[in-house]
Amino acid sequence: MNKNVKTAVLIVSSFVIGAILTFSIFKFTPIMDSMLKTTVLKESGKVIVEDGSLAEAVDKVYDAVVLIQSYQQDQVASTGTGFIYKTDNQHAYVMTNHHVIDEAEKVVLVLSDDEEATGKVLGSDEYLDLAVIQMDKKYAKTTAKIGDSEKMRLGDTVFTIGSPLGYSYRGSVTSGRLSGKDRMVSVSVGNSSSNDWVMRVLQTDAAINPGNSGGPLLNANAEVIGINSMKLVQEEIEGMGFAIPIEYAMSHIDSLEKGEKIEWPVLGINMIDVSSNSRYRNPYRIADGIEEGVIVVSLVKGSAAASSDLEEGDVIVAINGEKVSSSAYLRYELYKYKVGDEIEITYNRDGKERKTKVKLSKGE
């Protein structure tokens, strides 16, 4: 055998041996599965299963998600989503958003198999944007498992099941990542066009459209970590959906189930934001350097504020040391407390910072 033939044989043999060794490494170690985790298909009987798919997680919770139809004058006025979070001997309980059922004269729940059940609203609150609906237990095939949003990390996989655009697209599944935690988002309450309230929410890039409101935001284990509540609607912004953390919702669930009105404490002032002052005909004279806060326009007679050192024209800048930049943030800080709690208000008068104690009273 001449020298050239020996060299060729050696090269071919080296490639063959290398290929065998490489195949063995990938075949008998998890490297291949790791590299192709989201694309490898495995055959299990007659079912083809995609590694990294959320299909199994979706199956666990799919039957717990319902389409909610709110009726006015015997017509469907609006739709949303909800999920069954518990059952007892007779009833199943569905959680959703307040704005989904607000002003509804009748509520109908459409199950995953298209069965329809009449729902009874037990309790709701516009500031929480939460509501609890009761239906006959016979309609509940499964319940959603409650998870823990605090354990979630940015970048974790999340998904949601809902009814974007109503009945035709009920049961739609979308997925994405947990994009943010502890986002502070200003929202309006009721028919108000202003930002009345601030919510601390989870952010996701999973598609959330009208009709998804009230549906569950779930982790990869099919555990509910949030309740979809709103979408940042601006033409130039996409992929920003928000959900109420499940812990916050569950902390109020007993009161909602009992139909108890949530008693939000009141300070007893009429107010405007410092940032809005210039738009009024008789603007208040605000000290230089004060660009944020809430101006006390008037004190409500007999209220907690009326019994304090606050006066008309004062600028509230903090509650118990937490910054208050607007009336929405004032309510957010105020609603951390209960009727009867005493809080410390920091305010500015004539350019000087002062403090006063206020015992919170009950709203009407």
Secondary structure, DSSP 4 states (H G I P E B T S, - for coil): --HHHHHHHHHHHHHHHHHHHHHHHHHSSTHHHHHTTTT-EEEETTEEEETT-SHHHHHHHGGGEEEEEEEETTEEEEEEEEEEEEE-SSEEEEEE-HHHHTT-SEEEEE-TTS-EEEEEEEEEETTTTEEEEEEEGGG-S--PEE--GGG--TT-EEEEEE-TTSGGGTTEEEEEEEEEEEEEEEE--TT-SS--EEEEEEEE-S---TT-TTPEEEETTSEEEEEEEEE--BTTB-S-EEEEEHHHHHTTHHHHHTTPPP--EE--EEEEEGGGGGGSSS---PPTT--SSEEEEEE-TTSTGGGSS--TT-EEEEETTEE--SHHHHHHHHTTS-TT-EEEEEEEETTEEEEEEEE-EE--
